[in-house]
Amino acid sequence: MVGGRMSLLAHLVSAPHPVVSEASTSEAGSFRAARWALFAILAVMAAQILFLTVGCDWDLSGDEAEFWTWSRRPDLSYFARGPLIAWLIGLSTWVARQLTPGSTVDSMLAVRIPAVLLGGLTAWGVFRLSMEVLGRPRAALIAVLLMPAIPVLAIGGVLITCDTPLVCCWTWAAVWSFRACRDDHMASWLLAGLIISAGILAKYSMLALPASVGLYLLLDPRRRARLFSPGFWLMSTIGIVLGLAPIVIWNAIHHWVGFGQLADRVGLSGRSVWGSIGPLFAFLGGEIAALGIVWWFVGVYALAGTFKRVVRTHSKSDLVDKSVRSGLLFLLCLWGVIWSACFAASLLGETEANWMVPGYISLLVISGASLERVLFERGSRAKAIVLAWSSCVALIALLHHTEWAYPLASHVVPEPTKRWPAPLRRFDPTARLRGHKDLAHKVDGILTRLRARGEDPFVLTTTYALTATLEFQLEGQPETYCLSWNFGMTRDPVNQHDLWRPNPRLDLEAFKGRTGVLIDDANMPPSFANQMVDKGVFKTMESTERLIVNERGLAVGAWDVSICHDYRGTAGYKQNPWKKTK
């Protein structure tokens, strides 16, 4: 069995690339593959919409809710990201309100539906990219079919994050930039530049794409002259200038807080730790988790074989023609630049599993090409690949309903402790998407009771994620507030909520004397409310009540809810130099 697997992987490396003749790319074959690709994409989108409308009991994640709060306050940019994610959610929720007259709150479906639409557009972009660079319809179809079997792409099709529009823009910018490199048409360069600018507005990682195209032109002797043509520089200039302009303007107004946060994230600030081995292993392990171990192995061997075919000396026995070699080089550059950047960041002590997601688009196309020969010419090996694909899709489908396994998991999940009252959250990421409705119901009851006593309460939490999640779940979706765990209450903003005015950190008169309902994750002792009273931020505190939300016999969330009276402001705070913003 092991030998069979190794022979399959060896075949992916050593077999000649299937692209050997243009005759095989007939119009009929291309049309048929495109038709099946569209059918598969629409089927996946239909399943995702069905899940979101009928079978989804996931609350918004902290990041999703945070981006939703941004969408309620349109701006040129935001603390941690560009504005595209907020604009997309804002447009989606606005359309949903127009379709449901009288609605005053936003729904989970309205927030997440852009993820489904952009995921479908990305999948079609993968098909087009494969056709552009390799010209193999069946390989392009396989690349599309791989997407629902890859965890980070499958789950990303229903959760709306910055990576969703980023990957869509990356894919289509790759399509048009390759066309531009091949044909040197100014319209293609221009369109690629516009798509790059949109991608930068989604996430700064998009800056790696023009760098990848530049590296490709430098390495490809047939197209090296394009590197010095007006088209490439027009694409790069339009993409970078239009993409960064609103972000730079916003940061200039807000004293460059976003760029400071970015420096922290990529290990370029004083927080960086050179040569730390932990983040490096976290980066490499994150790739396996994001791709799934099966497709990670397939991808690695496909990359190795592609690299071998690109760099080896051309000879008469080499069946890979120059145009195909050029396309493979383009894919390697798209993958290699962003992988190198993520690898370097991990050496500086910073890494996230999702940073490499744009690079997986190239990996999809390369893997699709390598698997084509196996699937269509190797019967027994084809069955193994189809079985692996089916198993991965089934497992990912089960990830959408991990609660089905909770009765069984209750026998192996550790018992709750004072430090970890909801230990399931350490093992099941989807548990972090549960319980917030019950928490919001509890807080709504407290707010109603306090208002009935004539008080003017406000909701205060420790993190932006919990703040945004509660703002979405509370009745009427009122504004909630955040004070971080920095008990010196630094004057520097630590998240977007510190920049919106009024807020408890900066605007004492708007909150002075009011009652606060403080919510803290019970997995993060010591008590937030106790610290607030000890530091003199509030005068007195009522007893803290711990809310534990159970589902099918397991605790999926635990929070401490406290009522504190007479808000007095942050202790030791000095006046903030930033301009007041609405």
Secondary structure, DSSP 8 states (H G I E B T S, - for coil): -HHHHHHHHHHHHHS--S---GGG--HHHHHHHHHHHHHHHHHHHHHHHHIIIII------HHHHHHHHHHTS--S--SSS-SHHHHHHHHHHHHHHHHSTT--S--HHHHHHHHHHHHHHHHHHHHHHHHHHT--HHHHHHHHHHGGGSHHHHHTTTS--THHHHHHHHHHHHHHHHHHHHH--HHHHHHHHHHHHHHHHH-GGGGHHHHHHHHHHHH-TTTGGGGGSHHHHHHHHHHHHHHHHHHHHHHHHTTTHHHHHHHHHTT-STT--TT-HHHHHHHHHHHHHHH-HHHHHHHHHHHHHHHHHHHS---TT----HHHHHHHHHHHHHHHHHHHHHHHHHHTT---GGGGTTHHHHHHHHHHHHHHHHHHH-HHHHHHHHHHHHHHHHHHHHHTTGGGGHHHHTTTS----SS-S-GGGGT-GGGGGSSHHHHHHHHHHHHHHHHHTT---EEEESSHHHHHHHHHHSTT----EE--S-TT--SS--SGGGTSSS-TTT-HHHHTT--EEEEEETTS-S-HHHHHHHTTSEEEE---EEEEEEETTEEEEEEEEEEEEEE---TT-----S----
